């Protein structure tokens, strides 16, 4: 059960980051 919740949380978190690329340090370092 915890593994399923972890998967849902990661999917939600990655989707949230995708909406705000400026919050993603990897993308920021790649652009500059």
C-alpha positions as CSV (number, residue, x, y, z in Angstrom):
1,X,0.0,0.0,0.0
2,X,2.8,2.4,0.9
3,X,4.5,1.7,-2.4
4,X,1.3,2.6,-4.3
5,X,1.0,5.8,-2.3
6,X,4.6,6.6,-3.0
7,X,4.1,6.1,-6.7
8,X,1.0,8.3,-6.7
9,X,2.9,11.0,-4.7
10,X,5.9,10.9,-7.1
11,X,3.7,11.1,-10.2
12,X,1.8,14.1,-8.7
13,X,5.0,15.8,-7.6
14,X,6.6,15.4,-11.0
15,X,3.4,16.7,-12.7
16,X,3.4,19.6,-10.4
17,X,7.1,20.4,-11.2
18,X,6.3,20.1,-14.9
19,X,3.8,23.0,-14.5
20,X,6.5,25.2,-12.9
21,X,9.8,24.5,-14.7
22,X,11.5,27.4,-12.9
23,X,11.2,25.4,-9.7
24,X,13.2,22.5,-11.2
25,X,16.9,23.0,-10.4
26,X,18.0,20.6,-13.1
27,X,16.2,22.7,-15.8
28,X,17.5,25.9,-14.4
29,X,21.1,24.8,-14.5
30,X,20.6,23.4,-18.0
31,X,19.3,26.7,-19.3
32,X,22.0,28.9,-17.7
